[in-house]
Amino acid sequence: MNLIRIEREVFLKPLLAVTGIVEKRHTLPILSNVLISKGDGNLSFIATDLEIQITASIEADSGTPDFLITASAKKLQDICRSLPEKTSIEIEKVQDHRLNLKGGKSKFNLQTLPAEDFPKFAAQSSPLGDINISQGVFRNLIHRVMYSMAQQDIRYYLNGLLLVIGSDDIKFVATDGHRLAMASMRIQSGCQPCEIILPRKTVTELFKLLADSEDGLNIEVGTNQVKFSFDNIVLVSKVVDGKFPDYNKVIPAAHPNEFVVDRVALLQALQRAAILSNEKFRGVRLVLTQNSLRIICNNSEQEEAQEEMEIDYGGDPLDIGFNVTYLLDVLNNLDVDKVMCSFNDANSSGLITIPGNDEFKYVVMPMRI
């Protein structure tokens, strides 16, 4: 039975949108498949890993029959990518749980699994409300903090991103126990105030799929899952069940020793010095004296790199150590001209903010060098 005839590019775009979450190896074979369905004038592609479900839809030819079918997401993706541009693809269902895919003079015979076995998320059980925001703004908030998420930490709740929804603002908070990033903005919210932890995979997929534009994003928040709807895509994610640390206690209220510096100049100086940092510990010393910042890195071969910058600084002399990677991360992921660096003493955390802007804070713990 002939199911569909479609241009390669039209078919490939929604397929690529959903296949990012498909695991290469899975205990449930059907989770390696994508569910393709035709109905209500739409052709939909659905993929899931049981934590996230992504649906991408396009308008379908009304002359073709409705159907439900599953096939290997990776194989379909690889086949479509390998076909020449503007190739017309034909998919037909054949006996014994198989389908044929034809493109130009190429023909592929693929195994399918029963569509009724494909797991789908249940509808939101206890909605808390929704938020409408531009994709670009939401993506930028993610970008400012996502590098601070933990990776494979035994404290599983640190491997995600905390989304704090207030009555008139939203915040993103990420920490791995050594540094913490927080970005916020004012919005009009139609949602009850709440805190939810988004899984790491959800955050990385959203960052990949959202456009850096004014196009709209609707977020429906529930107690156990969140639904993101934008363009022709719907991403539904379970939330992490855990208690995130009290981030307000970590952010220093007043650090007396502070200076404003050009972000790119500081970034480049740190990058140069880091060439001779210890590969294992990645330590860097910041030595502050009157109107001067020295950046010093040493390694186990007794090699040393030193950078000096003129800054407007009148605070106490200070010699403090940090993991240079943590400083490079924040400077690489901000898109501002200047940053403010604030310190107390060599045993207290450092604070990096944006001058005249309360909507971003980055706290980094010191290290002994």
C-alpha positions as CSV (number, residue, x, y, z in Angstrom):
1,M,0.0,0.0,0.0
2,N,1.4,3.4,-1.0
3,L,1.5,5.6,2.0
4,I,3.2,8.9,1.0
5,R,5.1,10.7,-1.8
6,I,7.1,13.7,-0.6
7,E,10.1,15.8,-1.3
8,R,13.3,14.7,0.5
9,E,13.9,18.2,2.1
10,V,10.2,18.4,3.3
11,F,10.5,14.9,4.9
12,L,13.9,15.4,6.4
13,K,13.4,18.7,8.3
14,P,10.8,17.3,10.8
15,L,12.6,14.0,11.0
16,L,15.8,15.7,12.1
17,A,13.9,17.8,14.7
18,V,12.8,14.7,16.6
19,T,15.7,12.2,16.1
20,G,18.2,14.1,18.4
21,I,16.7,12.4,21.5
22,V,16.8,8.8,20.1
23,E,19.4,6.7,21.9
24,K,21.6,4.5,19.8
25,R,21.3,1.5,22.1
26,H,18.1,1.0,24.1
27,T,16.7,-1.9,26.1
28,L,13.3,-1.3,24.4
29,P,13.9,-1.7,20.6
30,I,10.9,0.5,19.7
31,L,12.6,3.5,21.3
32,S,15.1,3.4,18.5
33,N,12.2,4.0,16.1
34,V,10.3,7.1,15.0
35,L,6.5,7.0,14.9
36,I,5.2,8.5,11.6
37,S,1.5,9.2,11.5
38,K,-0.8,10.8,8.9
39,G,-4.1,12.2,10.2
40,D,-6.2,15.4,10.4
41,G,-4.3,16.7,7.3
42,N,-0.9,16.5,9.1
43,L,2.1,14.3,8.8
44,S,3.6,13.9,12.3
45,F,6.9,12.5,13.4
46,I,7.2,11.4,17.1
47,A,10.3,10.2,19.0
48,T,10.7,9.5,22.7
49,D,13.3,8.2,25.3
50,L,10.5,8.0,28.0
51,E,11.8,11.2,29.6
52,I,11.2,13.5,26.6
53,Q,8.8,13.3,23.7
54,I,9.2,15.4,20.6
55,T,6.6,15.8,17.9
56,A,7.2,17.6,14.6
57,S,4.3,18.1,12.2
58,I,3.9,19.3,8.6
59,E,0.9,19.6,6.3
60,A,0.2,16.4,4.4
61,D,-1.3,15.6,1.0
62,S,-5.0,15.1,1.6
63,G,-5.1,12.5,-1.1
64,T,-3.1,10.0,0.8
65,P,-4.6,7.5,3.3
66,D,-4.2,8.0,7.1
67,F,-1.6,5.6,8.6
68,L,0.6,4.8,11.6
69,I,4.0,3.3,11.2
70,T,7.3,3.0,13.0
71,A,10.8,2.6,11.6
72,S,14.4,3.1,12.7
73,A,15.0,6.8,13.2
74,K,18.7,6.7,12.5
75,K,18.4,4.6,9.3
76,L,15.6,6.8,8.0
77,Q,17.7,9.9,8.7
78,D,20.9,8.4,7.1
79,I,18.9,7.3,4.0
80,C,17.3,10.7,3.5
81,R,20.5,12.5,4.1
82,S,22.3,10.3,1.5
83,L,19.8,10.9,-1.2
84,P,20.4,13.8,-3.7
85,E,18.7,17.1,-3.1
86,K,15.2,17.5,-4.5
87,T,14.7,13.8,-4.7
88,S,11.1,12.6,-4.4
89,I,10.6,10.0,-1.8
90,E,8.0,7.3,-1.9
91,I,7.1,5.2,1.1
92,E,4.9,2.1,0.9
93,K,3.9,-0.5,3.4
94,V,4.5,-4.1,2.5
95,Q,3.7,-7.4,4.2
96,D,5.5,-8.9,7.3
97,H,6.0,-5.6,9.1
98,R,8.2,-4.0,6.5
99,L,8.2,-0.8,4.4
100,N,9.8,0.2,1.1
101,L,11.4,3.6,0.7
102,K,12.2,4.7,-2.9
103,G,14.2,7.8,-3.8
104,G,15.3,8.3,-7.4
105,K,16.9,5.0,-8.5
106,S,17.5,3.9,-4.9
107,K,15.3,1.5,-3.0
108,F,15.4,0.5,0.6
109,N,13.5,-2.2,2.5
110,L,13.2,-1.5,6.2
111,Q,11.8,-3.4,9.2
112,T,9.0,-1.9,11.2
113,L,7.7,-2.5,14.7
114,P,4.0,-2.3,15.6
115,A,2.8,1.3,16.0
116,E,0.5,0.4,18.8
117,D,3.5,-0.6,20.9
118,F,5.1,2.9,20.6
119,P,4.9,4.6,24.1
120,K,3.3,8.0,24.2
121,F,3.1,10.5,27.1
122,A,-0.2,10.9,28.9
123,A,-1.8,14.4,28.9
124,Q,-0.8,16.8,31.6
125,S,-2.5,15.8,34.8
126,S,-2.2,18.9,37.0
127,P,-1.5,22.0,35.0
128,L,-0.1,25.1,36.8
129,G,-0.6,27.5,33.9
130,D,1.4,28.7,30.9
131,I,3.9,31.3,29.7
132,N,4.3,33.0,26.4
133,I,7.8,34.2,25.5
134,S,9.9,34.7,22.4
135,Q,12.1,31.8,21.4
136,G,15.2,34.0,21.1
137,V,14.8,35.4,24.7
138,F,14.2,32.0,26.2
139,R,17.2,30.5,24.2
140,N,19.5,33.3,25.4
141,L,18.5,32.6,29.0
142,I,19.4,29.0,28.6
143,H,22.7,29.9,26.9
144,R,23.8,32.1,29.8
145,V,23.6,29.3,32.4
146,M,23.5,25.8,30.8
147,Y,27.3,25.3,30.9
148,S,27.1,25.3,34.7
149,M,25.0,22.1,34.8
150,A,26.6,19.1,36.4
151,Q,27.5,16.1,34.2
152,Q,26.6,12.6,35.6
153,D,26.7,13.9,39.2
154,I,25.4,11.4,41.8
155,R,23.2,14.3,43.0
156,Y,21.0,13.8,39.9
157,Y,19.1,17.0,40.4
158,L,22.3,19.0,39.6
159,N,22.4,17.4,36.2
160,G,19.5,19.6,35.1
161,L,18.4,23.2,35.1
162,L,16.2,24.8,37.7
163,L,13.3,26.9,36.2
164,V,11.9,29.3,38.7
165,I,8.6,30.9,37.7
166,G,7.5,33.9,39.8
167,S,4.5,36.1,39.5
168,D,6.3,38.6,37.2
169,D,9.6,36.9,36.3
170,I,11.4,33.7,35.4
171,K,14.8,32.5,36.4
172,F,17.2,29.8,35.2
173,V,19.7,28.4,37.7
174,A,22.4,25.8,37.1
175,T,25.2,24.6,39.4
176,D,27.6,21.7,39.6
177,G,28.7,22.4,43.2
178,H,31.8,24.4,42.1
179,R,30.1,27.3,40.3
180,L,26.5,28.6,39.9
181,A,25.0,30.6,37.1
182,M,21.6,32.4,37.4
183,A,19.8,34.4,34.6
184,S,16.4,36.0,35.0
185,M,14.0,38.3,33.2
186,R,10.7,40.1,33.8
187,I,7.7,38.6,32.0
188,Q,3.9,38.5,32.2
189,S,3.2,35.0,33.5
190,G,-0.1,33.2,33.4
191,C,1.4,30.4,35.6
192,Q,1.3,29.8,39.4
193,P,4.7,30.5,41.0
194,C,6.7,27.3,41.1
195,E,10.1,25.7,40.8
196,I,10.8,22.8,38.4
197,I,14.0,21.0,37.4
198,L,14.4,20.3,33.6
199,P,16.5,17.3,32.6
200,R,19.9,18.1,31.0
201,K,18.8,16.4,27.7
202,T,15.6,18.6,27.6
203,V,17.7,21.7,28.0
204,T,20.2,20.8,25.2
205,E,17.4,19.8,22.8
206,L,15.6,23.1,23.4
207,F,18.7,25.1,22.9
208,K,19.3,23.2,19.6
209,L,15.7,23.5,18.3
210,L,14.7,27.0,19.4
211,A,15.3,29.8,16.9
212,D,17.2,32.9,17.8
213,S,14.2,35.1,16.8
214,E,11.1,36.8,18.0
215,D,8.9,33.8,17.1
216,G,6.7,32.7,19.9
217,L,7.2,29.9,22.4
218,N,4.3,28.6,24.6
219,I,5.3,26.8,27.8
220,E,2.6,24.8,29.6
221,V,3.8,23.9,33.1
222,G,2.6,21.0,35.2
223,T,3.7,19.4,38.4
224,N,5.2,16.4,36.6
225,Q,5.9,17.5,33.1
226,V,6.4,20.6,30.9
227,K,5.2,21.2,27.4
228,F,7.1,23.5,25.0
229,S,5.2,24.4,21.7
230,F,6.9,26.4,19.0
231,D,6.8,26.5,15.2
232,N,5.6,23.0,14.2
233,I,7.3,21.3,17.2
234,V,5.9,20.1,20.5
235,L,8.5,19.0,23.1
236,V,7.1,17.4,26.3
237,S,9.5,16.7,29.1
238,K,9.2,15.0,32.5
239,V,10.6,17.1,35.3
240,V,13.4,15.9,37.7
241,D,12.0,14.8,41.1
242,G,14.5,16.4,43.5
243,K,15.2,19.4,45.8
244,F,17.5,21.9,44.2
245,P,20.0,23.7,46.5
246,D,19.0,27.1,47.9
247,Y,20.7,29.3,45.3
248,N,20.0,32.5,47.2
249,K,22.3,31.4,50.0
250,V,25.2,30.9,47.5
251,I,25.1,34.3,45.9
252,P,27.2,36.8,47.8
253,A,25.3,40.0,48.8
254,A,28.2,42.4,49.0
255,H,31.8,41.9,47.9
256,P,33.9,45.1,48.6
257,N,36.7,44.5,46.1
258,E,35.4,44.9,42.6
259,F,36.4,46.1,39.2
260,V,34.8,46.4,35.7
261,V,36.8,45.0,32.8
262,D,36.4,44.4,29.1
263,R,35.0,40.9,28.7
264,V,36.9,40.0,25.5
265,A,40.2,41.4,26.7
266,L,39.9,39.3,30.0
267,L,38.8,36.2,28.0
268,Q,41.8,36.4,25.7
269,A,44.3,37.0,28.5
270,L,42.9,34.0,30.4
271,Q,43.0,31.9,27.2
272,R,46.7,32.7,26.7
273,A,47.7,32.1,30.3
274,A,45.7,28.8,30.4
275,I,48.1,27.3,27.8
276,L,50.6,26.7,30.6
277,S,48.1,25.8,33.3
278,N,48.2,22.4,35.0
279,E,46.3,20.0,32.8
280,K,44.7,18.2,35.7
281,F,43.8,21.1,38.1
282,R,43.5,24.0,35.6
283,G,44.4,26.6,38.3
284,V,44.8,30.3,37.6
285,R,45.9,33.0,40.1
286,L,44.4,36.5,39.9
287,V,46.6,39.0,41.7
288,L,45.0,42.3,42.3
289,T,46.9,45.4,43.3
290,Q,46.2,49.2,42.8
291,N,44.9,49.5,39.2
292,S,46.4,46.2,38.1
293,L,45.3,42.6,37.5
294,R,48.0,39.9,37.0
295,I,46.9,36.5,35.7
296,I,49.3,33.7,36.5
297,C,49.3,30.0,35.5
298,N,51.9,27.4,36.3
299,N,52.2,23.7,35.5
300,S,54.0,20.7,36.8
301,E,57.0,21.3,34.5
302,Q,57.6,24.7,36.4
303,E,56.6,26.6,33.3
304,E,54.7,29.9,33.9
305,A,52.5,32.2,31.9
306,Q,51.8,35.7,33.2
307,E,49.4,38.4,31.8
308,E,49.0,41.9,33.1
309,M,46.0,44.2,32.6
310,E,45.4,47.8,33.7
311,I,42.1,48.1,35.5
312,D,40.3,50.7,37.6
313,Y,40.8,49.1,41.0
314,G,41.2,50.7,44.4
315,G,40.3,47.8,46.7
316,D,42.5,45.6,48.9
317,P,45.5,43.7,47.5
318,L,44.3,40.2,46.7
319,D,45.8,36.9,45.5
320,I,43.0,34.4,44.7
321,G,43.0,31.1,42.7
322,F,40.2,29.7,40.5
323,N,39.7,26.9,38.0
324,V,40.4,28.8,34.8
325,T,37.9,26.7,32.8
326,Y,35.1,28.0,35.0
327,L,36.1,31.6,34.2
328,L,36.5,30.9,30.5
329,D,33.0,29.3,30.4
330,V,31.2,32.3,31.7
331,L,33.1,34.8,29.6
332,N,32.5,32.7,26.4
333,N,28.8,32.5,27.1
334,L,28.0,36.1,27.7
335,D,27.4,38.5,24.9
336,V,28.2,41.8,26.7
337,D,31.1,44.3,26.3
338,K,31.9,44.6,30.1
339,V,31.8,42.4,33.1
340,M,32.1,43.2,36.8
341,C,34.3,41.0,39.0
342,S,33.7,41.1,42.7
343,F,35.7,39.5,45.5
344,N,35.9,39.5,49.3
345,D,39.1,37.5,50.3
346,A,41.1,34.6,49.0
347,N,38.8,32.0,50.8
348,S,35.5,33.4,49.5
349,S,33.7,32.8,46.3
350,G,34.1,35.3,43.4
351,L,31.1,36.9,41.7
352,I,30.8,37.9,38.0
353,T,27.9,40.1,37.0
354,I,27.0,42.5,34.2
355,P,27.4,46.2,35.1
356,G,24.0,47.9,35.7
357,N,22.2,44.6,35.2
358,D,20.7,42.5,38.0
359,E,19.5,39.7,35.7
360,F,22.7,37.7,35.6
361,K,24.9,36.4,38.4
362,Y,27.8,33.9,38.3
363,V,29.4,32.6,41.5
364,V,32.6,30.6,41.4
365,M,34.3,28.9,44.3
366,P,38.0,29.6,44.9
367,M,40.7,26.9,44.8
368,R,44.1,26.7,46.6
369,I,47.0,26.9,44.2
